[in-house]
Amino acid sequence: MHFCMTAQYTPKSLNAILENPKTNRYEAAKKMVEAAGGKLISMYSTAANGPGVLVIFDVPDPNSASAMSGVVIASGAVHNVTLTRLWTPDEITQVRQKAAQIKGSYTPPGG
């Protein structure tokens, strides 16, 4: 399952990065994703809403993604975290097929 996590660095983290500008946050993220049984797909720095990060990763289950989000938040390294499930084209095809299969079972309000 693919996920995208975005976050802004806390002032404490920004100060630590300024003190060591060559710090490798990619390796830190990769280590955690791999510890959760996943694979780091890509990682980018962002500037929207303050200095931050965008990480795309693949993990075997949604619990791993939520656990990683919790670990990073609890560390105090980031805030304003958003965790988004991403769907591959093959997964979306399966979702559409399931929707076509069950659409007749739903009655909308007033229906």
BELFEN-V575400 format. One record per residue. N is the residue number from 0. RES is the residue in one letter. PHI is phi as a letter, one per 30 degrees, with the letter a starting at -180 (* if undefined). NEAR is the number of other ideal C-beta (glycine too) atoms within 10 Angstrom. Layout:
{{N:RES:PHI:NEAR} {N:RES:PHI:NEAR}}
//
This chain:
{{0:M:*:16} {1:H:c:17} {2:F:b:22} {3:C:b:16} {4:M:c:21} {5:T:c:19} {6:A:a:23} {7:Q:c:18} {8:Y:d:21} {9:T:d:16} {10:P:e:9} {11:K:e:11} {12:S:d:20} {13:L:d:14} {14:N:d:10} {15:A:d:13} {16:I:d:15} {17:L:d:9} {18:E:d:8} {19:N:b:8} {20:P:d:6} {21:K:c:5} {22:T:e:13} {23:N:c:9} {24:R:d:15} {25:Y:d:15} {26:E:d:11} {27:A:d:13} {28:A:d:18} {29:K:e:17} {30:K:d:10} {31:M:d:18} {32:V:d:24} {33:E:d:13} {34:A:d:12} {35:A:d:17} {36:G:i:11} {37:G:c:21} {38:K:b:13} {39:L:d:17} {40:I:d:14} {41:S:a:10} {42:M:b:18} {43:Y:b:11} {44:S:d:11} {45:T:b:14} {46:A:b:8} {47:A:d:9} {48:N:h:10} {49:G:j:14} {50:P:e:13} {51:G:a:18} {52:V:b:21} {53:L:b:15} {54:V:b:23} {55:I:c:17} {56:F:b:25} {57:D:b:17} {58:V:b:20} {59:P:d:12} {60:D:a:12} {61:P:d:12} {62:N:d:10} {63:S:d:20} {64:A:d:24} {65:S:d:13} {66:A:d:15} {67:M:d:22} {68:S:e:17} {69:G:d:12} {70:V:d:13} {71:V:d:21} {72:I:d:15} {73:A:d:8} {74:S:d:11} {75:G:i:10} {76:A:d:19} {77:V:b:18} {78:H:b:15} {79:N:h:13} {80:V:d:15} {81:T:b:10} {82:L:c:18} {83:T:b:11} {84:R:d:11} {85:L:c:13} {86:W:c:12} {87:T:d:11} {88:P:e:6} {89:D:d:8} {90:E:d:13} {91:I:d:10} {92:T:e:11} {93:Q:d:11} {94:V:d:11} {95:R:d:10} {96:Q:d:9} {97:K:d:10} {98:A:d:10} {99:A:d:9} {100:Q:d:9} {101:I:c:8} {102:K:d:8} {103:G:d:7} {104:S:d:6} {105:Y:c:8} {106:T:c:7} {107:P:d:5} {108:P:e:4} {109:G:i:4} {110:G:c:5}}
//
